Amino acid sequence: MLRTRLFLNLTPFVILLLGIGIYAIVLFSRITTNLDVTVTGNYLSVQAVQQMKSSLIRMEEGVLLAMDDNNKDLGRAVFEENRKHFEEQLDRELRSTKLPGETDLNRQLSADYLAFKNAGLHILSLNQQSAQREAFQRNLMPGLLSIDKLLDDIYKLNDKAILSITPNVEKITRDATRLMIVCIMVAMCIASYACYKLARSIVVPIQSLTRATAELGKGNLETPVPVLARDELGHLAESFNTMAAQLRAYRQSTTEKIMRMHRTMDSTLASFPDPVFVLNRDGSIELTNPAAMELSSVLGLGHALPERLQELARKALDSGENYLPHSFKEVMTFRLYGKENFFLPRILVMRDEDGELFGVAVVLHDVTRFRLLDDAKTNLVSTVSHEIKTPLTSVRMVLHLLLEKTIGPLTPRQNELLVTARDDAERLLHILNDLLDLTRLEEGNNDLYKEMTPPGDLIQNVADIMREALKPKDLKLTCTVEEGLPPVLVDRQRINHVFTNFLNNAIKYSPYGGEIVLSASRAADHEVQFSVADHGPGVPEDYQDRIFDRFYRVPEQTKTGAGLGLSIAREIVVAHGGRIGVKNRQDKGSEFYFVLAGGEDGLLY
């Protein structure tokens, strides 16, 4: 095992290092003990000798002072003080004696000091100066000289001992240094050989594995790694060879799967009748179907999208949102083979498994047939409305003449029937007018006369118009206008139609004595939102997307109506470049709203 080889190769080196370390610890311990015992003891002896010499001189001075009658007490005090100090240092010296011959010197020093002390005390006890001088010369001075000589001998003995330590330490240091150098050299040789063997046993398999990995990175899965040992590196080589074999099998199966998917995708796109362009993240075309290639060839686009489609695709790539128009107003017209074809673009964002955007798919739905059908339907509605309007006018005129009784009196029953017929005719005429207006708006014949108008003026104007319509149900109209709103560019008559339609619906569905809120507020990006909120039953969420369709009415609705008012309102708002919608309020009721772009100084933002 690799672990065992590493242990066996490194064990001798560790043992050598451990032996050198233990030897160094023992050696340094011996040197430290020797220095501590010798140098410290000798130094204390030297220091004690110096202190005793100083105290001895001061004791002599004390005796001399005591021989003077004027300083007798001072002399006694000096003698006593230094006597105590001398004895302390003498005791210190006696306890620190370590050198040969020093014991005899200390014994003689103790005896001489005792004689010196007794002589001093004897002198201090005498009263006559002549007797004191004689005792001083005969007893004290010889003792003083003898003690001074003994102290000098002790000092020299300890000083010599201190100086003799250095050669011993140097010899021990030299021997230890030579031994450690030899051990280190041996350890380095053993370690170098062990590292060489260990490196060779590890590096060679790793180099083989590295070469095989490089080949694997290049796509060559046929290079095996030799198994040189049955250790961890050998197991790694076996695992690598197993992985390479699995990769070869996976690459083969993946290649077959990719080829199958590619053929399936090509077949799917080829069978798709509408042009499809697949763009990458940079906006370049990566894939097209035959319909898209035919369109590009006829229009002479080369390998690019039409300019308008390029702008839409770039916006989808930047925003990460799909572009899914639902109105024929976003239709693009291309002339193909001498005929105009209409395409509704849809741009779908493509993301990977991690949610990262990697491209878009541009699909051009051919809506030529639907556009022609829509135009035919619009023309049919317009034609039928015109054709019905002429005889309806005649019917209305006859009904009015009959009700005015210009051609004879009417019975109550006849009058009731004629009134009902007249009201139905008026309602039918109103529906026909709405259909004609809706047809003109869908055809683009807007005839809008736009002018910059403050939102507050629009709100006040429609409030004044609708005041009378609120009275039958005793409804309250509350108007709110946010401060600082920019003016909007609108056709006031057409926009009033949107307001009145919203308010008529609110009046129709509001409970008796309820409140309707007409408001203008700021929306995002310099936009102004106008809304009408009521406390009626609201619009179910399932029907909110369809409520603006032509002739659509919410199921189970009991109120009368043709279902054209909201469709006309939507077309008017769209003609102004705005958007329209409905939402339910949190409490109860619904809120119909439309949003227009705000402007300033006559310019739209």
Backbone torsions as a table, in degrees:
resi	resn	phi	psi	omega
1	MET	NA	149.6	179.8
2	LEU	-63.0	-35.9	179.6
3	ARG	-62.8	-41.2	179.8
4	THR	-67.1	-42.6	178.7
5	ARG	-61.5	-43.3	177.9
6	LEU	-60.1	-41.9	-179.1
7	PHE	-65.2	-46.0	-177.3
8	LEU	-67.7	-35.2	-179.9
9	ASN	-73.9	-30.1	-176.3
10	LEU	-95.4	-13.4	-177.0
11	THR	-62.5	-48.2	179.8
12	PRO	-58.1	-41.4	-179.9
13	PHE	-62.8	-40.0	179.6
14	VAL	-67.0	-39.8	179.6
15	ILE	-63.0	-43.8	178.2
16	LEU	-61.4	-46.0	179.7
17	LEU	-61.9	-39.2	179.1
18	LEU	-65.7	-41.9	178.6
19	GLY	-64.1	-44.3	178.6
20	ILE	-61.8	-40.2	-179.7
21	GLY	-64.9	-42.1	-180.0
22	ILE	-66.2	-41.7	179.3
23	TYR	-62.4	-42.6	179.6
24	ALA	-63.0	-38.5	179.6
25	ILE	-65.0	-45.2	179.9
26	VAL	-63.4	-43.1	-178.5
27	LEU	-62.5	-48.2	-179.3
28	PHE	-65.0	-31.7	177.7
29	SER	-66.5	-42.1	178.1
30	ARG	-63.6	-45.8	-179.2
31	ILE	-62.1	-41.7	-178.7
32	THR	-65.1	-43.1	179.6
33	THR	-63.4	-44.4	-179.7
34	ASN	-60.7	-47.3	-179.3
35	LEU	-64.6	-40.5	-177.8
36	ASP	-65.1	-45.3	-177.7
37	VAL	-67.8	-45.9	-172.8
38	THR	-79.0	-58.4	-173.6
39	VAL	-64.7	-43.0	-177.6
40	THR	-64.7	-45.7	-179.9
41	GLY	-63.7	-44.1	-179.8
42	ASN	-65.8	-38.8	-179.8
43	TYR	-65.1	-38.5	178.1
44	LEU	-65.2	-37.5	178.4
45	SER	-65.4	-44.3	178.1
46	VAL	-60.4	-44.6	-179.8
47	GLN	-63.6	-40.9	178.9
48	ALA	-64.2	-39.6	178.4
49	VAL	-61.1	-44.8	-179.8
50	GLN	-62.7	-41.5	179.2
51	GLN	-65.5	-39.7	179.7
52	MET	-66.8	-39.1	178.5
53	LYS	-61.4	-42.5	179.3
54	SER	-64.7	-43.4	-180.0
55	SER	-66.3	-35.7	-180.0
56	LEU	-62.8	-42.6	179.5
57	ILE	-65.4	-40.1	-179.5
58	ARG	-68.4	-33.3	176.0
59	MET	-64.4	-40.8	177.3
60	GLU	-61.4	-43.2	179.4
61	GLU	-63.3	-36.0	178.3
62	GLY	-63.7	-40.8	178.7
63	VAL	-63.9	-43.5	-179.7
64	LEU	-62.9	-40.4	178.3
65	LEU	-65.0	-38.8	-178.7
66	ALA	-67.7	-22.9	178.2
67	MET	-72.1	-14.4	175.3
68	ASP	-94.4	126.2	-176.2
69	ASP	-59.9	-31.6	-177.7
70	ASN	-73.7	-22.2	-175.4
71	ASN	-122.7	26.5	-174.8
72	LYS	-63.5	-46.8	-179.1
73	ASP	-66.3	-40.8	178.7
74	LEU	-61.7	-41.8	179.5
75	GLY	-62.1	-44.5	177.5
76	ARG	-57.7	-45.2	-178.4
77	ALA	-62.3	-44.0	179.3
78	VAL	-62.9	-42.7	-178.4
79	PHE	-62.2	-47.3	-177.3
80	GLU	-64.2	-42.0	-178.9
81	GLU	-63.0	-47.7	-177.0
82	ASN	-74.8	-25.4	175.4
83	ARG	-62.5	-45.8	178.9
84	LYS	-61.9	-42.5	-178.9
85	HIS	-64.7	-40.4	179.5
86	PHE	-63.2	-43.3	-177.5
87	GLU	-66.9	-35.4	176.1
88	GLU	-62.7	-45.3	-179.7
89	GLN	-68.7	-35.1	177.6
90	LEU	-64.1	-43.3	177.9
91	ASP	-62.2	-39.1	176.6
92	ARG	-61.5	-41.5	178.9
93	GLU	-66.5	-42.7	-179.2
94	LEU	-63.0	-35.9	-179.0
95	ARG	-77.3	-23.6	-178.1
96	SER	-99.0	12.3	-177.7
97	THR	-68.4	125.8	-179.9
98	LYS	-134.4	-23.2	-171.2
99	LEU	-88.3	149.8	174.9
100	PRO	-63.5	136.7	-180.0
101	GLY	86.6	-17.3	-177.8
102	GLU	-73.1	-28.1	-179.7
103	THR	-65.9	-43.1	178.8
104	ASP	-63.7	-41.7	179.4
105	LEU	-63.0	-41.2	-179.9
106	ASN	-66.2	-35.4	178.7
107	ARG	-65.8	-43.7	179.0
108	GLN	-66.4	-37.2	179.8
109	LEU	-63.5	-40.9	-179.5
110	SER	-64.5	-42.1	-179.7
111	ALA	-66.2	-44.6	-179.7
112	ASP	-65.4	-37.5	-180.0
113	TYR	-66.0	-38.8	-179.8
114	LEU	-61.5	-42.5	177.9
115	ALA	-65.3	-39.7	179.6
116	PHE	-64.8	-42.5	-179.5
117	LYS	-64.6	-42.4	-179.9
118	ASN	-65.2	-36.4	178.7
119	ALA	-66.7	-41.2	178.9
120	GLY	-64.2	-43.6	-179.9
121	LEU	-65.4	-35.6	177.9
122	HIS	-64.2	-42.3	179.3
123	ILE	-63.3	-41.3	-178.5
124	LEU	-67.1	-21.0	-179.6
125	SER	-86.0	-16.6	179.6
126	LEU	-78.0	152.8	-179.5
127	ASN	-109.4	-22.2	-178.1
128	GLN	-93.1	134.8	-177.1
129	GLN	-67.8	-34.2	-179.2
130	SER	-64.5	-44.0	178.6
131	ALA	-65.0	-37.4	178.6
132	GLN	-63.3	-44.3	-178.2
133	ARG	-65.1	-41.3	-179.1
134	GLU	-63.3	-45.7	178.8
135	ALA	-64.3	-35.9	179.0
136	PHE	-61.8	-46.3	-177.5
137	GLN	-73.6	-35.8	-174.2
138	ARG	-83.0	-37.6	-171.9
139	ASN	-113.0	-44.0	-170.8
140	LEU	-75.8	-46.5	-175.0
141	MET	-64.0	-46.1	178.1
142	PRO	-59.6	-41.9	178.1
143	GLY	-62.7	-39.0	179.0
144	LEU	-61.4	-45.4	-178.8
145	LEU	-66.3	-39.0	-179.8
146	SER	-65.1	-43.3	179.6
147	ILE	-65.1	-40.5	-179.0
148	ASP	-62.2	-39.7	179.5
149	LYS	-67.1	-42.6	179.1
150	LEU	-61.8	-41.3	177.9
151	LEU	-62.5	-39.0	177.4
152	ASP	-63.8	-39.8	179.9
153	ASP	-64.8	-43.7	179.0
154	ILE	-62.4	-41.5	179.6
155	TYR	-60.2	-46.9	-178.0
156	LYS	-65.0	-38.8	-179.3
157	LEU	-61.7	-46.4	179.9
158	ASN	-70.3	-37.5	178.9
159	ASP	-64.3	-40.3	177.5
160	LYS	-63.5	-39.3	178.9
161	ALA	-63.7	-39.6	178.2
162	ILE	-63.5	-44.2	-178.5
163	LEU	-67.0	-26.8	-178.5
164	SER	-77.4	-12.2	179.7
165	ILE	-67.2	-40.0	-173.8
166	THR	-56.0	-49.8	179.0
167	PRO	-60.3	-38.1	179.4
168	ASN	-63.8	-44.5	178.8
169	VAL	-63.0	-42.0	179.5
170	GLU	-61.9	-40.9	179.8
171	LYS	-64.6	-46.0	179.1
172	ILE	-62.0	-41.2	-179.6
173	THR	-63.7	-43.4	179.8
174	ARG	-62.8	-44.4	179.6
175	ASP	-62.8	-44.0	-179.6
176	ALA	-65.2	-39.2	-179.8
177	THR	-63.6	-44.7	178.9
178	ARG	-61.3	-43.5	-179.1
179	LEU	-64.8	-42.2	-179.3
180	MET	-68.0	-35.8	177.4
181	ILE	-63.3	-44.3	179.1
182	VAL	-61.6	-44.5	-179.9
183	CYS	-63.7	-40.9	179.4
184	ILE	-64.2	-41.9	178.4
185	MET	-61.2	-44.9	179.1
186	VAL	-62.2	-44.4	179.9
187	ALA	-62.0	-39.8	179.7
188	MET	-65.6	-39.8	178.6
189	CYS	-63.7	-46.2	180.0
190	ILE	-63.9	-43.7	-179.3
191	ALA	-64.4	-39.3	179.7
192	SER	-63.1	-44.3	179.5
193	TYR	-64.5	-43.9	-179.6
194	ALA	-63.8	-42.0	179.1
195	CYS	-64.1	-38.3	179.3
196	TYR	-62.5	-48.7	-179.7
197	LYS	-64.0	-42.1	-178.5
198	LEU	-66.7	-44.1	-180.0
199	ALA	-62.8	-40.6	-179.6
200	ARG	-65.0	-39.1	-179.4
201	SER	-71.3	-21.3	-179.3
202	ILE	-100.6	-42.4	-172.9
203	VAL	-69.5	-40.4	-176.8
204	VAL	-59.9	-49.6	176.4
205	PRO	-62.9	-36.3	179.7
206	ILE	-66.1	-39.5	177.5
207	GLN	-62.8	-41.1	177.1
208	SER	-62.6	-42.1	179.2
209	LEU	-66.2	-36.5	178.8
210	THR	-64.9	-44.7	178.5
211	ARG	-62.4	-41.1	179.3
212	ALA	-67.2	-36.3	178.3
213	THR	-65.9	-40.1	177.6
214	ALA	-62.1	-42.3	177.2
215	GLU	-64.8	-36.7	178.0
216	LEU	-64.1	-39.3	177.0
217	GLY	-62.7	-30.4	178.6
218	LYS	-81.2	-4.4	179.3
219	GLY	98.5	0.5	179.1
220	ASN	-88.9	105.2	-178.0
221	LEU	-98.1	10.6	-174.9
222	GLU	-100.2	4.0	-178.1
223	THR	-94.0	108.3	179.8
224	PRO	-82.5	159.4	176.3
225	VAL	-100.6	124.4	179.7
226	PRO	-66.3	140.0	177.8
227	VAL	-95.5	105.3	-174.1
228	LEU	-94.7	-15.9	-178.6
229	ALA	-152.4	167.3	-179.7
230	ARG	-102.7	32.0	179.3
231	ASP	-102.4	-160.9	-177.9
232	GLU	-62.0	-38.1	178.2
233	LEU	-65.9	-36.4	176.1
234	GLY	-65.2	-41.6	176.8
235	HIS	-63.5	-37.0	177.1
236	LEU	-63.3	-42.4	178.5
237	ALA	-63.1	-42.9	178.2
238	GLU	-62.1	-41.8	179.1
239	SER	-64.1	-38.3	178.9
240	PHE	-64.2	-44.3	179.3
241	ASN	-63.4	-37.7	176.8
242	THR	-64.6	-42.8	178.7
243	MET	-62.3	-41.5	179.6
244	ALA	-62.3	-40.0	178.3
245	ALA	-64.6	-41.9	178.0
246	GLN	-64.9	-38.3	177.8
247	LEU	-64.8	-38.1	177.4
248	ARG	-61.8	-43.5	178.8
249	ALA	-66.8	-40.0	-179.5
250	TYR	-66.9	-40.1	179.6
251	ARG	-63.2	-39.7	179.7
252	GLN	-64.6	-45.6	-179.5
253	SER	-68.7	-38.1	179.3
254	THR	-66.5	-40.2	178.6
255	THR	-60.7	-43.4	178.8
256	GLU	-64.4	-39.4	-180.0
257	LYS	-67.3	-41.4	179.0
258	ILE	-64.0	-43.0	178.9
259	MET	-62.3	-39.9	179.5
260	ARG	-66.8	-42.4	178.3
261	MET	-65.4	-38.8	-179.9
262	HIS	-64.0	-42.9	178.3
263	ARG	-64.9	-39.6	179.0
264	THR	-63.9	-43.0	-179.7
265	MET	-65.8	-42.3	177.7
266	ASP	-61.4	-41.5	180.0
267	SER	-66.3	-41.1	-179.7
268	THR	-63.4	-48.3	179.9
269	LEU	-64.5	-37.7	-179.5
270	ALA	-65.3	-33.3	-179.9
271	SER	-83.1	-9.2	-179.2
272	PHE	-78.1	121.7	-173.1
273	PRO	-73.6	-25.2	-177.5
274	ASP	-87.0	148.6	177.1
275	PRO	-63.7	133.7	178.9
276	VAL	-129.3	126.3	175.4
277	PHE	-118.3	127.9	176.6
278	VAL	-106.2	120.8	-177.1
279	LEU	-110.8	145.8	175.7
280	ASN	-85.4	-173.6	-175.9
281	ARG	-63.6	-26.7	-179.4
282	ASP	-85.9	-2.9	179.3
283	GLY	89.3	7.1	178.7
284	SER	-88.8	145.1	-179.2
285	ILE	-75.0	125.3	178.8
286	GLU	-107.1	-26.9	-174.8
287	LEU	-151.5	140.2	176.2
288	THR	-139.4	156.8	173.9
289	ASN	-99.5	170.6	-177.4
290	PRO	-56.4	-37.6	179.6
291	ALA	-63.3	-38.9	178.6
292	ALA	-68.6	-40.4	178.2
293	MET	-64.6	-37.7	178.0
294	GLU	-65.5	-43.4	178.8
295	LEU	-61.5	-44.8	179.6
296	SER	-63.5	-38.2	-179.4
297	SER	-67.6	-44.9	-179.1
298	VAL	-65.4	-40.4	-178.2
299	LEU	-83.4	-7.0	-179.8
300	GLY	66.7	37.3	-177.1
301	LEU	-84.3	-17.9	-173.5
302	GLY	70.2	-137.7	-179.8
303	HIS	-101.9	58.9	-178.6
304	ALA	-151.4	164.0	176.6
305	LEU	-93.1	158.4	170.1
306	PRO	-57.3	152.4	-172.8
307	GLU	-57.1	-43.6	-179.2
308	ARG	-62.6	-41.1	178.5
309	LEU	-67.2	-34.3	177.1
310	GLN	-61.5	-42.4	178.7
311	GLU	-62.7	-45.0	-179.9
312	LEU	-64.8	-40.3	179.8
313	ALA	-65.9	-40.0	179.3
314	ARG	-64.5	-40.6	177.8
315	LYS	-62.9	-41.7	179.4
316	ALA	-64.8	-39.3	178.2
317	LEU	-66.2	-38.3	-178.6
318	ASP	-73.8	-40.1	-175.9
319	SER	-88.5	-23.3	-177.4
320	GLY	74.3	19.2	-178.3
321	GLU	-118.3	146.3	178.1
322	ASN	-68.6	151.7	173.7
323	TYR	-111.9	106.4	-174.3
324	LEU	-129.2	81.4	179.6
325	PRO	-73.1	151.3	179.6
326	HIS	-120.3	-1.6	-176.1
327	SER	-111.5	147.6	176.6
328	PHE	-68.1	-8.5	178.4
329	LYS	-68.0	-21.2	179.0
330	GLU	-91.2	7.0	-178.5
331	VAL	-67.4	140.4	175.1
332	MET	-106.2	137.7	-176.3
333	THR	-108.7	127.6	176.2
334	PHE	-128.0	140.4	179.6
335	ARG	-94.1	112.5	-177.2
336	LEU	-121.7	124.8	177.0
337	TYR	53.2	41.6	174.6
338	GLY	82.0	2.4	-179.9
339	LYS	-126.4	151.8	177.4
340	GLU	-85.7	127.4	177.1
341	ASN	-115.7	142.8	-176.9
342	PHE	-112.6	130.1	-179.3
343	PHE	-126.6	133.6	176.1
344	LEU	-101.5	112.4	-176.0
345	PRO	-77.2	141.5	173.1
346	ARG	-134.6	125.5	-176.8
347	ILE	-115.5	118.3	-175.5
348	LEU	-110.0	126.9	179.6
349	VAL	-78.6	136.5	179.6
350	MET	-110.7	132.0	-179.7
351	ARG	-128.5	154.7	177.6
352	ASP	-87.2	-171.3	-176.8
353	GLU	-65.2	-27.3	179.6
354	ASP	-87.0	2.8	179.7
355	GLY	84.6	6.6	179.6
356	GLU	-82.2	132.9	-179.8
357	LEU	-73.3	129.1	178.7
358	PHE	-125.5	1.5	176.5
359	GLY	165.7	-177.7	177.5
360	VAL	-137.1	155.2	174.3
361	ALA	-113.0	122.8	-180.0
362	VAL	-101.8	115.2	-178.9
363	VAL	-114.3	126.8	178.3
364	LEU	-105.9	100.5	179.3
365	HIS	-76.6	124.5	178.5
366	ASP	-76.5	106.6	-177.8
367	VAL	-111.4	23.8	-178.8
368	THR	-57.7	-46.5	-177.6
369	ARG	-64.6	-43.7	-179.6
370	PHE	-67.0	-34.6	178.8
371	ARG	-65.4	-42.1	178.7
372	LEU	-65.6	-39.6	178.3
373	LEU	-65.0	-39.9	179.6
374	ASP	-65.4	-41.0	177.8
375	ASP	-64.2	-40.6	179.5
376	ALA	-63.9	-41.7	179.3
377	LYS	-63.5	-42.6	-179.7
378	THR	-64.4	-42.1	179.1
379	ASN	-65.1	-37.4	-179.9
380	LEU	-65.6	-45.2	179.4
381	VAL	-61.2	-41.3	-179.1
382	SER	-65.8	-43.6	-178.4
383	THR	-65.8	-46.1	-178.9
384	VAL	-63.4	-40.6	180.0
385	SER	-61.9	-42.7	178.9
386	HIS	-65.2	-42.4	-177.6
387	GLU	-66.5	-36.0	-179.4
388	ILE	-75.9	-31.4	-174.0
389	LYS	-64.1	-34.5	-177.1
390	THR	-67.0	-53.9	177.6
391	PRO	-66.6	-28.7	179.3
392	LEU	-65.0	-36.4	177.5
393	THR	-61.9	-41.1	178.2
394	SER	-64.6	-41.8	179.4
395	VAL	-62.2	-43.4	179.6
396	ARG	-60.7	-41.2	-178.3
397	MET	-64.3	-42.0	179.9
398	VAL	-64.7	-42.0	-178.9
399	LEU	-63.9	-42.2	178.7
400	HIS	-64.1	-40.5	179.3
401	LEU	-63.4	-42.3	179.9
402	LEU	-64.2	-41.3	-178.9
403	LEU	-69.1	-27.1	177.2
404	GLU	-77.5	-6.8	175.2
405	LYS	58.2	35.2	178.5
406	THR	-78.4	-17.0	-178.2
407	ILE	-113.1	11.9	175.9
408	GLY	141.7	162.1	-179.1
409	PRO	-73.7	159.6	-179.4
410	LEU	-123.2	146.2	173.6
411	THR	-76.8	159.4	178.7
412	PRO	-54.8	-39.9	-178.9
413	ARG	-66.7	-40.8	177.8
414	GLN	-63.9	-41.8	-179.4
415	ASN	-62.3	-40.0	179.8
416	GLU	-64.3	-43.3	-180.0
417	LEU	-65.9	-39.7	179.8
418	LEU	-67.1	-36.4	178.0
419	VAL	-64.1	-41.7	179.0
420	THR	-63.7	-42.6	179.5
421	ALA	-64.7	-39.5	179.4
422	ARG	-64.1	-43.3	-179.7
423	ASP	-63.7	-39.9	178.6
424	ASP	-66.6	-36.5	178.3
425	ALA	-66.4	-40.5	178.0
426	GLU	-64.4	-40.6	178.9
427	ARG	-65.4	-40.5	178.4
428	LEU	-64.7	-38.9	178.1
429	LEU	-64.9	-38.7	178.6
430	HIS	-63.9	-39.7	177.8
431	ILE	-64.6	-43.7	179.0
432	LEU	-61.9	-41.2	177.7
433	ASN	-63.5	-39.2	177.6
434	ASP	-64.4	-40.9	179.0
435	LEU	-63.4	-42.0	178.4
436	LEU	-65.0	-42.0	177.0
437	ASP	-62.1	-43.8	-179.6
438	LEU	-63.2	-39.1	178.7
439	THR	-63.6	-45.4	179.4
440	ARG	-62.2	-41.3	179.9
441	LEU	-65.9	-41.5	179.5
442	GLU	-67.5	-30.8	178.2
443	GLU	-78.9	-7.2	-179.9
444	GLY	89.6	5.7	177.4
445	ASN	-86.3	73.5	-172.1
446	ASN	-76.7	-40.3	-176.4
447	ASP	51.0	47.8	-179.0
448	LEU	-87.2	133.8	176.9
449	TYR	-111.9	88.0	-171.0
450	LYS	-84.3	147.0	175.0
451	GLU	-150.7	150.4	179.1
452	MET	-70.1	123.5	-175.1
453	THR	-134.3	132.3	175.0
454	PRO	-65.7	140.4	179.5
455	PRO	-57.8	-34.6	180.0
456	GLY	-62.4	-36.2	178.6
457	ASP	-66.0	-40.8	178.8
458	LEU	-62.7	-44.6	-179.8
459	ILE	-62.3	-45.0	-177.6
460	GLN	-66.7	-39.4	-178.4
461	ASN	-63.4	-47.8	-178.0
462	VAL	-70.7	-29.5	177.1
463	ALA	-65.5	-41.6	178.5
464	ASP	-63.8	-36.7	-177.8
465	ILE	-68.7	-36.9	-171.3
466	MET	-95.1	3.6	-177.4
467	ARG	-58.5	-45.0	-176.3
468	GLU	-66.7	-32.0	-177.6
469	ALA	-70.2	-15.9	-178.7
470	LEU	-82.9	-22.4	-170.5
471	LYS	-65.2	-41.2	-177.7
472	PRO	-55.5	-31.2	-179.9
473	LYS	-107.7	10.7	177.4
474	ASP	51.8	48.4	-178.9
475	LEU	-91.4	150.7	178.3
476	LYS	-106.8	129.2	179.1
477	LEU	-105.8	118.0	178.7
478	THR	-108.5	126.4	-178.9
479	CYS	-110.2	130.6	177.0
480	THR	-131.8	131.7	178.8
481	VAL	-129.7	120.7	179.1
482	GLU	-68.4	142.6	-177.9
483	GLU	-73.3	148.7	174.5
484	GLY	77.6	18.0	179.4
485	LEU	-74.1	140.3	176.8
486	PRO	-74.4	156.2	176.0
487	PRO	-68.8	161.6	179.7
488	VAL	-122.0	147.8	180.0
489	LEU	-93.8	105.3	-173.0
490	VAL	-141.0	159.9	165.4
491	ASP	-89.7	108.3	-169.8
492	ARG	-61.4	-38.9	-178.9
493	GLN	-65.3	-43.2	-179.5
494	ARG	-67.8	-43.9	-179.5
495	ILE	-64.5	-34.5	175.8
496	ASN	-60.8	-32.4	177.8
497	HIS	-63.3	-38.7	178.5
498	VAL	-65.0	-46.3	-179.9
499	PHE	-60.2	-47.9	-176.3
500	THR	-65.1	-33.4	177.6
501	ASN	-66.1	-44.9	178.1
502	PHE	-61.5	-45.1	-176.7
503	LEU	-69.0	-38.1	177.9
504	ASN	-62.3	-39.5	176.8
505	ASN	-65.8	-41.3	179.6
506	ALA	-63.7	-41.3	177.7
507	ILE	-64.3	-39.6	-176.5
508	LYS	-64.4	-38.7	-172.6
509	TYR	-103.7	-3.0	179.6
510	SER	-79.2	146.1	177.1
511	PRO	-72.0	160.3	-179.3
512	TYR	-60.2	132.0	178.7
513	GLY	76.4	13.8	-178.3
514	GLY	-81.6	-171.9	-177.0
515	GLU	-125.7	139.7	174.6
516	ILE	-119.2	133.2	-177.7
517	VAL	-110.8	119.9	175.9
518	LEU	-108.0	119.9	-171.4
519	SER	-139.5	159.4	173.4
520	ALA	-134.4	128.4	-177.1
521	SER	-142.6	167.0	-178.6
522	ARG	-82.7	133.1	173.8
523	ALA	-108.7	-173.5	-176.7
524	ALA	-71.7	153.8	172.4
525	ASP	55.4	53.8	174.0
526	HIS	57.9	41.7	178.4
527	GLU	-113.7	155.7	179.5
528	VAL	-120.0	130.6	179.3
529	GLN	-107.9	125.7	175.1
530	PHE	-106.2	135.4	-176.9
531	SER	-144.6	154.4	175.6
532	VAL	-128.1	117.8	-177.3
533	ALA	-115.0	138.8	179.1
534	ASP	-130.7	-179.8	178.9
535	HIS	-116.8	33.5	-179.7
536	GLY	-81.2	-161.9	-177.1
537	PRO	-73.3	-14.9	-178.6
538	GLY	81.3	174.8	-179.2
539	VAL	-113.1	121.3	178.2
540	PRO	-54.7	141.7	-176.4
541	GLU	-61.2	-28.9	-178.7
542	ASP	-67.0	-20.9	-176.2
543	TYR	-109.9	0.3	-175.5
544	GLN	-67.2	-30.0	-179.7
545	ASP	-75.7	-19.0	-174.6
546	ARG	-108.3	-4.7	-171.7
547	ILE	-67.8	-19.3	179.5
548	PHE	-94.0	4.5	177.0
549	ASP	-76.3	155.1	-178.9
550	ARG	-66.2	132.3	176.9
551	PHE	66.6	10.0	-177.6
552	TYR	-86.3	135.4	176.5
553	ARG	-133.1	141.8	-179.4
554	VAL	-63.2	132.4	179.8
555	PRO	-58.3	150.5	178.3
556	GLU	63.2	24.8	178.3
557	GLN	-91.4	128.4	-175.2
558	THR	-91.1	-17.6	-178.8
559	LYS	-73.4	146.6	-178.6
560	THR	-83.0	160.2	177.4
561	GLY	156.1	157.8	-177.8
562	ALA	-91.7	-13.8	-179.7
563	GLY	79.2	27.7	-180.0
564	LEU	-109.8	-20.6	-173.7
565	GLY	-60.8	-47.1	-179.0
566	LEU	-69.6	-31.8	176.5
567	SER	-64.4	-43.2	178.1
568	ILE	-65.3	-41.5	178.5
569	ALA	-59.5	-42.8	179.4
570	ARG	-62.3	-43.6	-179.1
571	GLU	-64.3	-37.6	178.7
572	ILE	-65.5	-44.7	-179.7
573	VAL	-64.4	-43.3	179.5
574	VAL	-63.1	-37.6	177.3
575	ALA	-63.1	-25.8	176.1
576	HIS	-87.1	2.9	-179.7
577	GLY	79.7	18.9	-178.5
578	GLY	-107.7	-167.5	178.3
579	ARG	-137.6	154.5	-173.3
580	ILE	-131.4	154.3	-179.1
581	GLY	-170.3	178.0	178.9
582	VAL	-144.7	147.2	176.2
583	LYS	-149.3	152.6	178.0
584	ASN	-84.9	146.0	179.3
585	ARG	-83.1	161.6	-177.1
586	GLN	-66.9	-37.0	-179.2
587	ASP	-81.3	-78.3	178.4
588	LYS	-160.3	144.2	179.6
589	GLY	111.1	-178.5	-178.3
590	SER	-129.2	163.2	178.7
591	GLU	-133.2	111.9	174.5
592	PHE	-92.4	136.7	-176.2
593	TYR	-145.2	159.5	169.1
594	PHE	-143.8	150.9	-174.0
595	VAL	-122.2	130.9	178.1
596	LEU	-123.7	153.1	177.7
597	ALA	-72.8	135.7	177.7
598	GLY	-86.4	153.5	179.1
599	GLY	-135.9	173.2	-179.7
600	GLU	-150.7	137.7	179.6
601	ASP	57.5	35.9	175.8
602	GLY	79.3	3.0	-178.6
603	LEU	-116.0	137.8	176.4
604	LEU	-80.9	145.1	175.4
605	TYR	-73.1	NA	NA
